[in-house]
Amino acid sequence: MSVAGFKKQFHKASQLLSEKISGVEGTKLDEDFMEMERKIEVTNKSVFDLLSKTTEYLQPNPASRAKLGMLNTVSKIRGQVKTTGYPQTEGLLGDCMLRYGHELGEDSAFGCALVDMGEAMRQMADIKDALDINVKQNFIDPLQSLQDKDLKEITHHLKKLEGRRLDFDYKKKRQGKIPDEEIRQAVEKFEESKDLAERSMFNFLENDVEQVSQLSALIEAALEYHRQSSEILEDLSSKLQNKISTASSRPKREFKPKSIMSSIETIDNSQHNGLSYSSSIKSADIQINHTVNGKSAESEVPDQPCCRSLYDFEPENEGELGFKEGDIIILTNQIDENWYEGMINGESGFFPINYVDVIVPLPQ
């Protein structure tokens, strides 16, 4: 820093100290300027809070947001374009309903209803994803650009103006000791900064209809989401009412008890061609032995935290662990109420909790 620059910084610091400690009044700007400055400050704060609160509105689970941020950061570090999507609660509920609906089977009215509702919840998750994308493109991104460009530029002008005001007030207070030429230059720079700051604030506030348009885009996106949700739920409601009518009108079956001996005879008759099945159930573990053509195969369960997959899982995002139905997966960590972290065949990653059945739970 040059000697002149160092002196200017000293002047500003000295004037600021005098105002803060001694109560010396600096040059006051006109009321219109002060009002514009106040509105810019409020706008700056509102944009910062709106960005944060809108993200919370779209992605309410803080644990999922943290995990999503971590996975996307890893993807960026690795140079991968594809990012991980937020796990919508409707999709998680839909997966749960579909799983148990398929297990109950088509001959169960409750099972069929669960399948219908699970599919509807998955559709709701898809349109929620579309809402996320729409709001990000038409509301969050424009607001972020407003904060990073226009408001940042205005803040820069105001900061520069304050520095030149302090320099001017310091020299004005010492008029006679400081050459008139220095004071004149200080006045010119002060006026120049005031004009730049005032013009930038005026232009910004005069064009605030752009921010109104961004708010309108947010409402339009929410309206479209709720319209599509309403159509899905109305269709689902109609299907469930039909199922209720069908189930209520079907003839009732009579209960026919079967004795234990007849069940044993049925099992004995089913054993033929050297094929037999025997199962031994213990209090805490289940071990299944298969004997096929005289050969025995036993499914081994590790003595460490693990689970068995109920369905195939194809990873869609970086960091997820793929597996097939029936695979045994070693559990290493529970990320949150929806995701486990585990290892299979030397590979590790994340996978949804509702795709597996825990055999040996993780220690508390």
Order of alpha helices (4+ residues) and beta strands (2+ residues): alpha-alpha-alpha-alpha-alpha-alpha-alpha-alpha-alpha-alpha-beta-beta-beta-beta-beta-beta-beta-beta
